Amino acid sequence: MNSEAASSARREFRTSLRLKVACEFSAVRSATLVVRDWLAGNGLPEADLGGWELALVEAVNNAVKYADDRARLLPVIIEISCGEHDVEARITDHTAGFEWPAEVDLPDTDSESGRGLFLIKSLTDSVSYLRSSGENLMVLSKARAASAKEVLPDITELQNRLADTETALTEMTTELASSYESLVALFRYSSELGAHTDLKDFSQRLLKDLVQIAEADCAVLRLISPDGKRLDTLQVLPSSENISLPALALAGTTVSVEIGAARNREDIWFGPEEPLSADDPLRAVMPVGHGVCHAFYVANQFVGTATLGRLMADKPFTAAQVNLLHTFIDFLAIQIVNARLLDERTVARVTRRELQIAADIQRSLLPAQIPACPPFELSAACQSALQVGGDFFDVIPAGDGALLLVIADVMGKGVPAALFAAVLRSTLRSMPQLFDQPGELLATANRTLYPDLSRVDMFVTAKIAYLDPRHKKIVTASAGHCPLLVWRPGATEAEAVGQTGFPLGIEPLTRYAQIEVPLPPGTLAMLYTDGLSESRNEAGEMLGEQKLLELFAQTAVQTTDPHGGKKFLLGQLADYCGQATLADDQTLILIRHNS
Amino acid sequence: MMKFVADSEGILRVTGLERLSVSNCADFKMLLQLYLNESIQIVELDCTGLRFIDSDGLGTLITIQKKLAARSGKVRLQNTLPVVRQLLHLLRLDEIFELTP
């Protein structure tokens, strides 16, 4: 406000005051307070003072609100004169002016504007508005209450008020400077949003700026732990080796404003009148003074708490400073969420890559083609579930036209399961001398693999079969694996053959029994993994061994070669599962004795 | 000092407001909106210290009232001083705000 206050005698019985007010809203308050005090000094009662203050605020606000660029450079002039019987105010503005309406009506109650003129008219006895080129004059007058008596203005009081106004202006300037600083800081941070920024470093810089701009002395930043149970400490300012804030359990009994803010989703103020409790861990950082704790959220998800402290007992935080806290911490919250999304994306990428590697290993283990073994004809399949499992099969020439058939299921999924499948395959292939003794082959493989499997608590179920075309038989041994299914011509039902021994990797010195099964002409036999019998339909019901046996018998009756049989059986299983997701790998080897 | 406290029953309590005029109503509205999440139904303004309000300040309260009314909420003015109460009556705004007591 560029004030030119003067108290002088306009007429013998009137005193007057003239103020030049800068054409901006922030100057209106100080000016009208000066007028109010001046009128009080002239003996106006409190009820009249309020009315004059409001009428003048509305009039001068209008003068500012409708000023164009040129008019903003010129002051609004308030002249007020006080006589024995009345008060008159003249407000000179430099707007384009307006026509004072013949009737000043009250707008609808839900209208958000349009009450200014109504108030001016209601609060005074007469209003006139005179338009001229470049400036306009509004004249307001109102009779004084009869009991009012003229009191000479108190110059000392007026000077005090002016001093107060100066103080208010200084505070506003300081606030403007801090707003500028915070804007600059926020622009700097915004350039880092979405980038690979170290969260600890970013939060430390942001908190330091916030402490400085909000004129705080200390700050604590905590983030919710991934399991949502604790508030972990991310930053303490000023940092000191002597101060460490332990994590806070949200469900714990510790009395803490941070937990209170987190639970109630609200800001909590504390200060000399509402001090921190004696047990509050924040006392280590902010033992005295004022503070405010802000719980912050992103998309309704609780992210953490930020607390600002000021050690001076006589200076609580202002609303503008709390606003700063919110604005800065909102930026930080976005950066935190971005960092988490980046982490999740990285993990998902690694997992996808791992699954790809596992799938590649599993595919490489499967035989490129199945050797012929007349009079037997073979067909095999290995269908992977969404997550790569540990199924594999192998068909190895075993001399004299015979074949060694291997089908196995390594417990677990992903790369570890695929690697153990590869090791099992190599181990078995390294012992051709035992191919015609499947029981001994399994026992030896078990002794070889046991140390590695038991160390990582893994095991493998496997079935090995020596297919002997000369004697038209199959010799099998099983390590905890599914039985051999056999259907013979003329039979109405299929048969599940085989004993189950311990899976590989459970006991180091296990022995495995061998079973010989003749395969006369027309016989269909199948080795499979439990992914077939444990297929589930959309209702979650499991197929089961018996139903699989029935499907296998249908396959034997309705098809003549193992390729057609494989297609038929897998088609039946797919029908059973419907839209249900394949939960486990499905692997099978079909052997048909063509007569 | 202005203070905003939201409780679990959807009430946002505002205390410490001394003046609501053209010079601070934009700040007030911005600050209030920080706390005015979807769960807030009632903004309860403690007017014990509110000594001055102009037409822009009233416009701000009407904006908030309309926003809350859209979700069946309202602005509640508590402990209004006689000067503020007379003003609300003059402008017939005591019909749209809840005044207690």
Chai-1 contact restraints between the chains, C-beta under 6 A:
chainA,res_idxA,chainB,res_idxB,connection_type,confidence,min_distance_angstrom,max_distance_angstrom,comment,restraint_id
A,F25,B,V22,contact,1.0,0.0,6.0,A-B,restraint_1
A,F25,B,S23,contact,1.0,0.0,6.0,A-B,restraint_2
A,S26,B,S23,contact,1.0,0.0,6.0,A-B,restraint_3
A,R29,B,S23,contact,1.0,0.0,6.0,A-B,restraint_4
A,G50,B,V83,contact,1.0,0.0,6.0,A-B,restraint_5
A,V57,B,D54,contact,1.0,0.0,6.0,A-B,restraint_6
A,E58,B,S55,contact,1.0,0.0,6.0,A-B,restraint_7
A,N61,B,V22,contact,1.0,0.0,6.0,A-B,restraint_8
A,T109,B,R92,contact,1.0,0.0,6.0,A-B,restraint_9
A,T109,B,E95,contact,1.0,0.0,6.0,A-B,restraint_10
A,T109,B,I96,contact,1.0,0.0,6.0,A-B,restraint_11
A,E112,B,G59,contact,1.0,0.0,6.0,A-B,restraint_12
A,E112,B,I62,contact,1.0,0.0,6.0,A-B,restraint_13
A,E112,B,T63,contact,1.0,0.0,6.0,A-B,restraint_14
A,S113,B,G59,contact,1.0,0.0,6.0,A-B,restraint_15
A,R115,B,S55,contact,1.0,0.0,6.0,A-B,restraint_16
A,R115,B,L91,contact,1.0,0.0,6.0,A-B,restraint_17
A,G116,B,S55,contact,1.0,0.0,6.0,A-B,restraint_18
A,L119,B,S55,contact,1.0,0.0,6.0,A-B,restraint_19
A,S122,B,L90,contact,1.0,0.0,6.0,A-B,restraint_20
A,E266,B,V5,contact,1.0,0.0,6.0,A-B,restraint_21
A,E266,B,A6,contact,1.0,0.0,6.0,A-B,restraint_22
A,P316,B,M1,contact,1.0,0.0,6.0,A-B,restraint_23
A,A319,B,M2,contact,1.0,0.0,6.0,A-B,restraint_24
A,A319,B,L31,contact,1.0,0.0,6.0,A-B,restraint_25
A,N323,B,L31,contact,1.0,0.0,6.0,A-B,restraint_26
A,H326,B,L34,contact,1.0,0.0,6.0,A-B,restraint_27
